[in-house]
Amino acid sequence: MAELIGCSVPRLKTVEYEKARVSEHEFDPLCRRFKNLCHFITYGEKIDVEKLENSGEPLENLLAVKIKERLKAIDTEGSYVANTNMDN
């Protein structure tokens, strides 16, 4: 993933853990590669997991699986994660 958007793995981790924002030079390749996540990246809108699943893009399909696994784990643990915009 880091290679696809032209950043280092540590840099990507800081973005994933919301400790940093996507920079201008990372934004364009990220949105080009993950079209169904562009609105989420830009505006923080909800992620449409169904669109990710049906996109035909292997990495978007993988993200859909990861999101569903995370949501299932949250439901199983009875935990609540604040500030998420992910749909079930």
trRosetta pair geometry for C-beta under 8 A, 3 or more apart (Angstrom, degrees):
i j d omega theta_ij theta_ji phi_ij phi_ji
1 4 5.6 -53 -152 29 33 115
1 5 6.9 2 161 4 65 105
1 12 6.1 126 102 -155 106 153
1 59 7.4 138 -95 -151 89 132
2 5 6.6 -75 -152 49 29 89
2 7 5.2 -99 -158 79 83 73
2 8 6.0 -17 -176 150 138 14
2 9 4.8 -110 -25 -80 163 53
2 11 7.0 117 -137 63 114 93
2 12 4.3 -110 -88 -29 96 141
3 6 7.5 34 -171 -73 30 34
4 29 6.7 176 145 150 68 115
4 30 7.9 100 115 -98 99 56
4 33 5.4 78 163 -108 125 169
4 59 7.8 22 -59 -90 172 169
5 12 7.5 125 56 -96 123 108
5 26 5.0 48 161 -155 116 85
5 29 4.7 159 -130 96 59 115
5 30 4.7 25 -113 -69 128 83
5 33 7.0 -112 -72 20 83 142
6 25 6.9 -83 93 139 131 101
6 26 6.6 -153 67 -104 90 70
6 29 5.9 98 5 33 108 161
7 11 4.2 -110 166 90 116 135
7 12 5.6 142 94 -55 117 83
7 15 7.9 64 99 -7 163 136
7 23 8.0 135 -88 30 131 114
7 26 5.6 4 -41 -101 127 123
8 11 4.5 98 57 4 81 105
8 12 7.0 -144 95 -6 44 85
9 12 5.6 -52 -147 35 34 113
9 13 6.5 38 154 -23 65 103
10 13 5.6 -52 -150 32 34 115
10 14 6.8 35 153 -20 65 100
11 14 5.9 -54 -156 31 33 109
11 15 6.8 29 149 -14 65 104
11 20 7.4 -71 -163 73 67 152
12 15 5.7 -57 -154 37 36 110
12 16 6.1 36 151 -21 70 107
13 16 5.5 -53 -142 38 33 113
13 17 6.1 15 163 -4 67 111
14 17 6.2 -63 -140 49 27 99
14 19 4.4 -86 -162 73 78 107
14 20 4.2 37 133 12 111 117
15 18 7.6 28 179 -79 33 30
15 19 7.7 -87 -62 52 20 68
15 20 5.3 -61 -77 78 61 91
15 21 7.0 52 -123 -170 87 11
15 22 5.8 68 -140 -74 133 67
15 26 7.7 -129 -80 130 160 160
22 26 5.0 -130 -169 92 85 117
22 27 5.2 113 133 -80 118 77
22 30 6.3 -78 -151 23 142 163
22 41 6.2 4 9 -169 156 109
23 26 4.8 85 55 12 78 105
23 27 6.9 -127 96 -25 38 88
24 27 5.7 -45 -148 12 29 119
24 28 7.9 24 165 -15 57 95
25 28 7.3 -49 -161 25 32 102
26 29 6.6 -72 -160 48 40 98
26 30 5.6 38 153 -25 76 120
27 30 5.8 -68 -147 39 24 112
27 31 6.2 13 165 -11 66 111
27 41 7.1 157 -138 144 81 130
28 31 6.2 -61 -143 40 25 103
28 32 6.2 25 159 -19 63 109
29 32 5.6 -54 -142 38 33 113
29 33 6.1 25 161 -14 67 110
30 33 6.1 -64 -148 40 25 104
30 34 6.1 -29 171 32 65 107
30 37 7.8 -77 156 91 92 118
30 41 6.3 158 122 -131 126 165
31 34 6.7 -75 -124 65 25 72
31 35 6.9 64 173 -103 63 46
31 37 7.5 -137 -115 83 57 79
31 38 4.2 69 -142 -110 99 101
31 41 6.3 -138 -79 62 90 145
31 42 7.6 42 -94 -46 130 106
32 35 7.3 -2 -160 -69 21 80
33 59 7.0 -5 159 67 105 148
34 37 4.1 -9 140 33 116 117
34 38 6.9 166 102 -49 74 68
34 41 7.7 107 89 -29 118 134
34 57 7.5 170 -113 121 55 155
34 59 6.9 -89 -86 106 95 116
34 60 6.0 147 -134 -83 80 95
34 63 7.5 55 -133 -12 127 159
35 38 5.7 -23 -159 -19 39 118
35 55 7.6 162 60 -147 99 130
35 57 7.8 149 27 -29 94 156
35 60 8.0 -38 44 -75 71 145
36 48 6.7 -101 -176 63 107 98
36 51 4.7 -179 -147 127 132 115
36 52 5.4 -179 108 -81 145 65
36 55 5.4 -107 -20 -86 143 137
36 57 7.7 -173 8 34 116 134
36 60 5.6 79 41 -144 125 139
37 40 5.0 -59 -165 45 66 116
37 41 5.6 67 138 -26 88 103
37 47 6.7 -2 -115 -121 79 102
37 52 7.6 49 -58 -90 90 110
37 60 7.3 -158 -25 -117 104 98
37 63 7.4 -40 -63 130 133 167
38 41 5.8 -56 -145 38 29 110
38 42 6.0 18 160 -12 65 114
39 42 5.8 -60 -138 45 29 106
39 43 5.6 -30 -177 34 68 109
39 45 4.5 -27 140 43 105 133
40 43 7.4 -74 -115 58 13 68
40 44 6.6 32 -162 -131 52 18
40 45 5.5 -102 -86 63 52 70
40 46 7.3 -69 -95 110 98 12
40 47 5.0 18 -82 -79 148 81
40 85 6.9 175 -136 90 97 129
42 45 7.9 4 68 5 81 100
44 85 5.9 144 169 -26 74 159
45 85 6.7 166 142 158 20 144
46 85 4.9 -135 -97 162 55 93
46 86 7.0 131 -154 -117 76 16
46 87 5.2 65 176 -39 122 100
47 52 7.0 11 170 -31 103 130
47 67 6.6 -129 104 -125 144 159
47 85 6.6 114 -7 106 79 87
47 86 5.3 -16 41 -117 113 69
47 87 6.5 -146 73 16 64 85
48 51 3.9 51 104 9 115 115
48 52 6.8 161 95 -14 64 82
48 87 6.7 16 -108 30 41 138
49 52 5.4 -53 -153 36 39 115
49 53 6.3 41 150 -21 69 104
49 64 5.1 119 -166 -140 79 89
49 67 5.5 -145 -108 93 115 138
49 68 6.4 115 -167 -60 145 90
49 86 7.3 58 -53 -169 111 91
49 87 6.0 -139 -1 74 101 94
49 88 7.8 -77 18 136 143 18
50 53 5.6 -52 -148 35 33 113
50 54 6.2 9 160 -1 67 113
50 64 8.0 112 -73 -136 14 132
51 54 6.1 -69 -139 51 27 96
51 55 6.1 54 156 -61 64 95
52 55 5.7 -32 -148 -11 28 122
52 60 4.6 -144 -152 168 76 91
52 61 6.7 163 152 -87 77 30
52 63 5.6 -97 -166 83 140 101
52 64 3.7 169 107 -66 116 106
52 67 7.4 84 63 20 160 138
53 61 6.2 73 -132 -126 41 71
53 64 4.4 177 -65 167 73 168
55 60 4.3 -10 56 93 150 146
55 61 6.7 -144 52 -54 95 75
56 61 7.8 31 -111 -48 4 116
57 60 4.0 60 78 16 110 112
57 61 6.5 179 83 -15 53 84
58 61 5.5 -56 -146 36 30 114
58 62 6.3 32 155 -20 65 104
59 62 5.4 -48 -146 35 35 114
59 63 6.5 40 152 -21 64 101
60 63 5.5 -48 -149 34 35 114
60 64 6.6 42 150 -23 63 100
61 64 5.7 -50 -154 30 33 114
61 65 6.8 33 149 -17 64 102
62 65 5.7 -53 -153 34 35 112
62 66 6.4 34 151 -17 67 106
63 66 5.6 -55 -146 39 34 112
63 67 6.2 36 155 -21 67 105
64 67 5.8 -53 -147 35 29 111
64 68 6.4 28 155 -16 64 107
65 68 5.9 -57 -149 38 29 110
65 69 6.3 32 153 -20 65 106
66 69 5.6 -52 -146 35 31 113
66 70 6.3 32 154 -20 64 106
67 70 5.7 -55 -150 36 31 112
67 71 6.3 27 154 -16 66 107
67 86 5.7 -164 -163 -151 115 137
68 71 5.8 -55 -145 39 31 109
68 72 6.2 33 155 -21 65 106
69 72 5.7 -55 -147 36 29 111
69 73 6.4 30 154 -19 64 106
70 73 5.8 -55 -149 36 30 111
70 74 6.4 32 151 -21 64 105
70 86 7.7 32 89 91 121 172
71 74 5.5 -51 -147 34 34 114
71 75 6.4 34 153 -18 65 104
71 86 6.4 -138 -73 119 115 130
71 88 5.9 160 177 -119 150 68
72 75 5.7 -53 -149 37 32 111
72 76 6.2 33 152 -21 65 108
73 76 5.6 -54 -144 37 31 113
73 77 6.1 20 160 -10 66 110
74 77 6.1 -62 -143 44 26 102
74 79 5.2 -99 -148 70 69 92
74 80 7.4 85 -174 -98 111 26
74 81 6.0 -78 -118 -10 135 108
75 78 7.5 25 179 -73 30 38
81 84 4.9 52 101 -24 106 128
